[in-house]
Amino acid sequence: MSRYEQLALQLQEQISSGVWQAGDKLPSLRETVRRSGLSLMTVFNAYQLLESQGWVRSRPQSGYFVVPVLQAAHYSLPLQPLQPAETVDINAFIFNVLQAGNNSDCVALGSAFPDPSLFPQHQLSRSLIRVARQLSSANTDVSLPPGCADLRRSIAQRYAAKGMEISPDEIVITSGALEALNLSLQALTQPGDWVVVESPAFYGALQAIERHHLKTVAVATDPQRGMDLDALAQALQQYPIKACWLMSHCQNPLGASMSTAHKQQLLALLTEHGVSLIEDDVYGELYAGLVTPLPVKAWDNTGQVLHCGSFSKTLATGFRIGWVAAGQQAQAIQRLQLMSTLSTSTPMQLALADYLSAHHYDKHLHTLRRTLEQRKHIFYRAIKREFPDVVRVHYAEGSYFLWLELPTDCCATELYWRALKAGITIAPGRMFAAGEQYRHCFRLNVSLPWNTVSEAAIKQLATLIDGQLALV
């Protein structure tokens, strides 16, 4: 074994024994050289080896940090890899949960949105002011589909920076990603059709399926790898599937991000069966690491992938601006939009186009991703420290969610109501499935700043969980 491999093994053992914990910064290269007596190149190779094996992650100009130990191997996959449902009836439950937790005084660990203080409010305000000063009767008219040309060009340029050729003409601006996703689903299906979703799934997908009177097959999804492709193949064989709706990056609620190979295999499988993909990629810009992952749309040569994005999770929640790169479905989606919402807010579209033209967005995203990663590490460590050992915490790289499992005889919905009385919200697992299979799970938003309030909330949740465990 070479010297750098010996050093890497020594550091691995220290991480495994708890000397270095998730989120900790390892000693600098030069400090390790001084302590070990090894050459700088030997230490550098050891750190590089640790990073390639997934033990640490480097941050530019910051050093090497320990990556949280993942627990995908312990995930309780559904007993049935496929969960078909001819009817979905979940909107009333979701409405009640979201309305009950709609209190600004609560610690919003159940929120679907990142901490709004992380957004560039002042820069966005300046863009709005500039746009307001330039408004005239010519550009205050309703911006009919497909939406503001400047904004569509800016989005197309961001695709081009990833090596993707997406014309502004196939991009339709929508009132948030949820409208983009609903319109895409409506363009591809008729009432009574079968649609594939993830299990667990983003509750907005389930609400859309209920609204459009569709049937669904939920396919088992892993917190690290994403949708089970063997189970998907089985669904495509057994049911007349018309569309597949999934998140390829930082899946909500699990956090899973698909590998490149997984995305390509998924697309090949759907292509073989002639099934269109609605790719919900609202968290795509919140990836971890230095390499920008490509969406499934990057390998789409037939126009069967409708790629949906949004600025709500990365830039401006209240602007409610999303889009769909719809390919051959662009005209159909524009017609559907004209019959429903008519158009998306013109001033908001112009303000975002102004902001993007100033080239601040990538700098903001870099800072946002790093802050979210740091906060996620802090919350993860606190939860592992405070929560009972029987609670499984699933950590996936990127975004700002943690997925937690209580023992199967516990009910996370009961925990939700008890936490709400204590001024804390969580997202119970019942929100993410048509049935009861995730009743013992819940999702936490860990984008909040770590302070006395958030620390007290985590300790209070731990106390509530202890109390619930004592009753089962």
C-alpha positions in Angstrom: 0.0 0.0 0.0 1.4 3.4 -1.0 1.9 6.2 1.5 -1.0 8.2 0.3 -3.3 5.2 0.5 -2.2 4.6 4.1 -3.0 8.2 5.0 -6.4 7.9 3.3 -7.1 4.7 5.2 -6.1 6.4 8.5 -8.4 9.3 7.8 -11.3 6.9 6.9 -10.9 5.1 10.2 -10.9 8.5 12.0 -14.1 9.5 10.2 -15.7 6.1 11.0 -14.8 6.3 14.7 -16.3 9.9 15.0 -13.0 11.8 15.3 -14.2 13.8 12.2 -18.0 14.1 11.8 -20.3 15.1 9.0 -19.6 18.8 8.1 -16.2 19.0 9.8 -13.4 20.5 8.0 -10.3 18.3 7.7 -6.9 19.8 8.5 -5.5 21.7 5.6 -3.0 20.1 3.2 -0.1 22.0 4.6 -1.1 21.3 8.2 -1.3 17.6 7.4 2.1 17.8 5.8 3.5 19.4 8.9 2.0 16.8 11.2 2.7 13.7 9.1 6.0 14.5 7.6 4.7 13.4 4.2 5.1 15.4 1.0 2.5 17.8 -0.2 1.8 15.6 -3.2 1.3 12.6 -1.1 -1.2 14.4 1.2 -3.0 15.9 -1.8 -3.3 12.4 -3.4 -4.8 11.0 -0.2 -7.4 13.8 0.0 -8.2 13.3 -3.7 -8.7 9.5 -3.0 -11.0 10.3 -0.1 -13.0 12.6 -2.3 -13.3 10.0 -5.1 -14.6 7.5 -2.6 -17.2 9.8 -1.3 -15.7 10.4 2.2 -15.0 14.1 1.8 -15.9 17.0 -0.5 -13.7 19.9 -1.5 -14.9 23.5 -1.5 -13.0 26.1 -3.5 -10.8 28.2 -1.3 -12.2 26.5 1.8 -10.7 23.0 2.1 -12.0 19.5 2.5 -15.1 18.7 4.5 -16.5 15.3 5.7 -19.6 14.1 3.8 -22.4 12.8 6.0 -22.7 9.0 6.2 -25.5 8.0 3.9 -28.1 5.5 5.0 -29.7 4.3 1.8 -29.0 0.7 2.6 -31.4 0.9 5.6 -34.3 2.6 3.6 -37.6 0.8 4.1 -38.6 0.3 0.4 -42.3 -0.4 -0.1 -43.2 -4.1 0.2 -44.7 -3.7 -3.3 -42.5 -2.0 -5.9 -45.6 -0.8 -7.7 -48.6 0.8 -6.0 -51.4 1.3 -8.5 -54.4 3.6 -7.7 -57.4 4.1 -9.9 -58.4 7.1 -7.9 -56.3 9.7 -5.9 -58.0 11.6 -3.1 -55.4 13.6 -1.3 -56.0 17.3 -2.0 -58.3 17.8 1.1 -55.6 16.3 3.4 -52.9 18.5 1.9 -55.0 21.6 2.0 -55.8 21.0 5.7 -52.1 20.4 6.6 -50.8 23.4 4.6 -53.5 25.8 5.9 -53.0 24.7 9.5 -49.3 25.4 9.2 -49.7 28.7 7.5 -48.5 30.7 10.4 -45.5 33.0 10.2 -44.8 32.5 13.9 -44.1 28.8 13.4 -40.6 27.3 12.8 -41.2 26.3 9.2 -39.4 22.9 9.1 -42.3 21.7 7.0 -42.0 24.4 4.3 -41.4 23.4 0.7 -39.4 26.7 0.1 -35.9 27.6 1.1 -35.2 30.4 3.6 -36.3 33.6 1.8 -33.4 35.6 3.3 -31.1 33.6 1.0 -32.5 35.3 -2.0 -31.1 38.5 -3.6 -34.0 40.7 -2.6 -32.3 44.0 -3.1 -31.1 43.1 -6.6 -34.5 41.8 -7.6 -36.1 45.0 -6.2 -33.8 47.1 -8.3 -34.8 45.1 -11.4 -38.5 45.6 -10.6 -37.9 49.4 -10.2 -36.0 49.6 -13.5 -38.7 47.7 -15.3 -41.5 49.9 -13.7 -39.8 53.0 -14.9 -39.6 51.7 -18.5 -43.1 50.3 -18.7 -45.3 51.8 -21.4 -48.6 50.9 -22.9 -46.7 48.7 -25.4 -45.3 46.3 -22.8 -47.9 46.5 -20.0 -50.4 44.5 -22.2 -51.1 40.9 -21.3 -48.1 38.8 -22.2 -49.8 36.1 -24.2 -48.3 32.6 -24.4 -45.5 31.7 -24.8 -44.4 34.7 -22.7 -41.7 37.4 -22.6 -39.2 36.9 -25.4 -36.3 38.3 -23.4 -36.9 35.9 -20.6 -37.3 32.9 -22.9 -34.0 33.8 -24.6 -32.2 34.0 -21.2 -33.5 30.6 -20.3 -32.5 29.2 -23.6 -29.0 30.7 -23.1 -28.7 28.9 -19.7 -29.6 25.6 -21.5 -26.9 26.4 -24.1 -24.3 26.9 -21.4 -24.9 23.2 -20.5 -24.5 22.2 -24.1 -28.2 21.8 -24.7 -29.9 23.1 -27.8 -33.3 24.4 -26.7 -34.9 27.1 -28.9 -36.7 30.0 -27.2 -39.7 29.1 -29.3 -40.2 25.8 -27.5 -40.1 27.5 -24.0 -43.4 28.5 -22.5 -43.3 30.8 -19.4 -45.8 29.8 -16.7 -47.1 30.9 -13.3 -44.6 28.8 -11.4 -43.4 25.3 -12.1 -46.7 23.8 -10.9 -48.6 25.3 -13.8 -45.9 24.1 -16.2 -46.3 20.6 -14.8 -50.1 20.7 -14.8 -50.2 22.0 -18.4 -47.7 19.3 -19.5 -49.8 16.6 -17.9 -53.0 17.9 -19.5 -51.3 18.0 -22.9 -50.2 14.4 -22.7 -53.3 12.7 -21.1 -57.0 12.3 -21.0 -59.2 11.6 -17.9 -58.8 7.9 -17.1 -55.3 7.5 -18.4 -52.5 5.9 -16.4 -49.5 8.0 -15.2 -46.3 6.9 -13.5 -45.1 8.8 -10.4 -42.4 8.3 -7.8 -43.1 6.6 -4.5 -43.0 8.7 -2.4 -44.0 11.5 -4.8 -44.1 15.3 -4.7 -47.6 16.0 -3.4 -48.2 18.5 -6.3 -48.1 15.6 -8.7 -50.7 13.7 -6.8 -52.9 16.8 -6.6 -52.6 17.2 -10.4 -53.5 13.6 -11.0 -56.6 14.0 -8.7 -57.6 17.2 -10.5 -57.3 15.6 -14.0 -59.1 12.4 -13.0 -56.1 10.2 -13.9 -55.0 6.8 -12.6 -51.5 6.4 -11.2 -48.8 3.8 -10.7 -46.4 4.8 -8.0 -43.0 3.3 -8.5 -40.6 2.6 -5.6 -37.9 5.3 -5.4 -34.6 5.1 -3.5 -33.3 8.1 -1.5 -29.9 7.9 -3.3 -30.5 6.4 -6.7 -34.0 7.6 -7.6 -36.7 5.5 -9.3 -36.3 1.7 -9.4 -36.0 1.1 -13.2 -36.8 -2.6 -12.9 -40.1 -1.7 -11.2 -40.7 1.0 -13.9 -40.2 -1.6 -16.6 -42.8 -3.8 -14.9 -45.2 -0.9 -14.8 -44.8 -0.2 -18.5 -45.4 -3.8 -19.3 -48.5 -4.1 -17.1 -50.3 -0.8 -17.6 -51.1 1.5 -20.6 -48.9 4.3 -19.3 -49.3 7.6 -21.1 -46.8 9.8 -19.2 -44.1 9.5 -16.4 -43.7 12.4 -13.9 -40.5 12.5 -11.9 -37.8 14.6 -10.4 -34.3 13.8 -11.7 -32.4 16.0 -9.2 -32.9 16.5 -5.5 -36.3 14.7 -5.5 -38.9 16.0 -3.1 -39.3 14.6 -0.5 -36.4 12.0 -0.5 -33.6 14.2 -2.0 -32.5 11.6 -4.5 -30.5 12.6 -7.6 -30.2 10.2 -10.6 -26.8 9.4 -12.0 -26.1 10.0 -15.7 -26.3 6.3 -16.5 -29.6 6.1 -14.6 -31.1 9.0 -16.5 -30.0 7.5 -19.9 -31.4 4.1 -19.0 -34.7 5.7 -17.9 -35.0 7.6 -21.1 -34.2 4.5 -23.2 -36.9 2.6 -21.3 -39.5 5.2 -21.8 -38.6 5.6 -25.5 -39.0 1.9 -26.0 -42.6 2.1 -24.8 -43.4 5.4 -26.4 -44.0 7.2 -23.1 -43.4 10.9 -22.6 -41.5 12.2 -19.6 -42.5 15.2 -17.5 -39.2 16.1 -15.9 -39.8 18.2 -12.8 -36.4 19.9 -12.3 -37.2 22.8 -9.9 -34.3 21.8 -7.7 -31.8 21.2 -10.5 -29.7 24.2 -9.7 -29.4 23.2 -6.1 -27.0 20.3 -6.7 -24.0 19.6 -4.6 -20.4 19.6 -5.9 -18.7 21.5 -8.7 -20.1 19.8 -11.8 -23.5 20.9 -13.1 -25.7 17.8 -13.7 -27.5 17.5 -16.9 -31.3 16.8 -16.9 -32.8 13.8 -18.8 -33.8 16.4 -21.4 -30.1 16.6 -22.5 -30.4 13.1 -24.1 -33.8 13.6 -25.6 -33.6 13.3 -29.4 -37.3 12.8 -30.1 -38.9 15.6 -28.2 -40.6 13.3 -25.7 -39.2 15.0 -22.6 -41.0 18.1 -21.2 -38.5 19.8 -19.0 -40.1 22.0 -16.3 -38.2 24.5 -14.2 -38.8 27.5 -11.9 -37.1 30.4 -10.2 -39.2 29.9 -7.1 -36.7 27.6 -5.3 -33.6 29.5 -6.3 -34.3 33.2 -6.8 -37.8 34.6 -6.1 -40.5 32.5 -4.5 -43.2 35.2 -4.7 -42.6 36.0 -8.4 -44.2 32.6 -9.3 -42.3 32.3 -12.6 -41.7 28.9 -14.1 -41.3 27.5 -17.6 -41.5 24.3 -19.6 -39.2 23.4 -22.5 -42.0 21.5 -24.2 -40.5 20.6 -27.6 -43.2 19.3 -29.9 -45.9 20.0 -27.2 -45.2 23.7 -27.1 -48.1 24.8 -29.2 -50.5 22.5 -27.3 -49.4 23.9 -23.9 -49.8 27.5 -25.1 -53.3 26.8 -26.2 -54.1 25.2 -22.8 -52.6 28.1 -21.0 -54.6 30.6 -23.0 -57.8 28.8 -21.8 -56.8 28.6 -18.1 -54.6 31.4 -16.7 -54.3 33.4 -20.0 -50.8 34.6 -19.2 -48.1 35.1 -16.6 -47.4 38.4 -14.9 -45.7 40.7 -17.4 -43.8 42.9 -14.9 -42.4 39.8 -13.1 -41.3 38.3 -16.3 -39.6 41.6 -17.4 -37.9 42.0 -13.9 -36.5 38.5 -14.1 -35.2 39.0 -17.6 -33.6 42.2 -16.4 -32.0 40.5 -13.4 -30.6 37.6 -15.6 -29.2 40.0 -18.1 -26.9 41.5 -15.4 -25.2 38.1 -15.0 -25.6 37.9 -11.2 -27.5 34.7 -11.1 -24.6 32.2 -11.2 -22.8 34.0 -8.5 -25.9 34.0 -6.4 -26.4 30.2 -7.1 -22.9 29.4 -6.1 -23.4 31.1 -2.7 -26.9 29.6 -2.3 -25.7 26.1 -2.9 -22.8 26.4 -0.5 -25.0 27.9 2.3 -27.6 25.2 1.9 -25.0 22.5 2.1 -23.5 24.0 5.3 -26.9 24.4 6.9 -27.9 20.8 5.9 -24.8 19.4 7.6 -25.5 21.3 10.8 -29.1 20.2 11.0 -28.1 16.6 10.2 -25.6 16.5 13.0 -28.0 18.0 15.4 -30.8 15.6 14.5 -28.5 12.6 14.8 -27.4 13.9 18.2 -30.9 14.7 19.6 -33.3 12.3 18.0 -33.8 8.7 19.3 -31.6 6.1 17.6 -34.6 4.4 16.1 -35.3 7.4 13.9 -33.6 6.9 10.5 -32.3 10.0 8.8 -31.8 9.8 5.1 -29.3 12.4 3.8 -28.9 12.9 0.0 -26.5 15.4 -1.6 -28.0 18.7 -2.7 -31.1 20.8 -2.0 -32.4 21.3 1.5 -34.6 18.4 2.6 -34.0 15.5 5.0 -36.3 12.4 4.9 -36.9 10.7 8.3 -38.4 7.4 9.2 -40.0 6.7 12.6 -40.7 3.1 13.6 -43.6 1.7 11.4 -46.1 1.7 14.3 -45.7 5.5 14.7 -47.8 8.1 12.9 -46.0 11.2 11.6 -49.4 12.9 11.1 -50.0 12.7 14.8 -46.5 14.1 15.3 -47.4 16.9 12.9 -50.3 18.1 15.0 -48.4 17.9 18.2 -45.5 19.8 16.7 -47.9 22.4 15.4 -49.2 23.1 18.9 -45.5 23.7 19.9 -45.1 26.2 17.0 -43.2 23.9 14.7 -44.3 22.5 11.3 -43.1 19.3 9.5 -44.3 17.7 6.3 -45.9 14.3 7.2 -45.3 11.4 4.9 -49.1 11.0 4.2 -48.7 14.0 1.9 -46.5 12.1 -0.5 -48.5 9.0 -1.4 -52.0 8.0 -2.4 -52.1 5.5 0.5 -50.7 5.1 4.0 -47.4 3.5 3.2 -45.4 6.5 4.5 -47.5 7.4 7.5 -44.4 6.8 9.7 -42.2 9.2 7.7 -41.8 12.9 7.5 -39.8 15.5 5.6 -37.8 18.4 7.2 -36.7 21.6 5.5 -33.2 22.3 6.8 -32.5 25.6 4.9 -33.2 27.7 8.0 -30.4 29.4 9.8 -29.0 27.5 12.7 -29.7 29.6 15.8 -31.4 29.3 19.2 -34.8 29.0 17.6 -34.0 26.2 15.2 -32.0 24.4 17.9 -34.9 24.6 20.3 -37.2 23.3 17.5 -35.1 20.2 16.9 -34.9 19.5 20.6 -38.6 19.9 21.0 -39.2 17.5 18.1 -36.9 15.0 19.7 -39.0 15.3 22.9 -42.3 14.8 21.0 -40.9 11.8 19.3 -39.8 10.3 22.6 -43.3 10.9 23.9 -44.8 9.2 20.9 -42.5 6.2 21.1 -43.5 5.7 24.8 -47.1 5.2 23.7 -46.5 2.5 21.1 
